[in-house]
Amino acid sequence: MQTTKFVKQPVAVSVIVEKDGRVFPRKFLWKDGHTYKIDRITRVERAASTKVGGCGIRYTVMVEGLPRYLYDEEGKWFMEDEVVIEVDT
């Protein structure tokens, strides 16, 4: 039997840092080696990831027309990844 769970997926992120210290992520490298461009940032807030734990700055970003959460946890970037796992019955 299979089930799904969320895991913290570390990602490499290219950012622009403004003179005033504001950070703007522009693209990220996913675990499969594909680089995704961030089309736009719709929200920035301090928040916890309720699915995988951790807390930091959460960027709500649009990627290929879909909203995604990107977290900056003290300079370490991650996203929530849904994975399928086998469960013994």
N, C-alpha and C positions, 0 to 999 in steps of 0.2 A: 504494500500500500504506500501511496505517496502523500506527502503533505508539503506545505510551503512555510517558510519562515523568513524573516527579514534579518539581514546581517549588515554590519558596518563595512562598507566597501571603500577603502582608501583610494583617492584619485589624485593625479598630478593636475594642477590647475595653473593656467597662464592668466596673470592678472595685470591690470594697470593700477598703479598707486598714484593718486593725485598729490599735489603739493601739500594739501591740508590733511593727508593721511587716509582719505577715503579709498577703499579698495573696490575695484570693479573686475570680477572674474570675466574672462572673455572666451575661454575654451577649456575643456578638460579631457584627460586621457582615460578611457574606460578600460576595464580589465581585459577586454578582448583585443586591445591595441588600437581601437578606433578612436580618433579624436573628434569630439563633438563641439561645434561652435555654439556658443550661447547667443541666441538671437536678441534677447533683452532680459533685463532684470526688472521684475515687477514689484518686489518687496524685499526689504532688508530689516531684520529684527533679531534681537537676542531671544533664543528659543532652545528648548530641549528636543531631542529626537525621541519621541514616544515609542517608536518601533524598534530602535536598536540601542538606545541609551546614548549618553553624551550630551553636551551642552555647548553652545557657542553662538556665533553669528550665523543665522540661517538666511540664505539667499533663495528666494523663490525666483527661478529662472525659466525662461521659455527655450526649449530645445526641440527643434523640428516640429514646432507648433504645439508642443505639450508642456504643461507645467511640471517642473521637477524641483526638489529641494537639494541644495548644495550647502554643506556646513563647513564653516571655518572654526575649528576647535583649537585655539591657541596656535595657529600656523599650520595645523595638520588638517587637511581637507578630506571630507568623506561624503558619500551619498548612501542612501538606504537601498539595498539590493534584495529583491525577493528571489529566494532560491528554493528549488525543489529538493526534498530529502526523502529517502526511503525509510519507512517505519516498519519494524518487525511486528507481525500480528500473531 
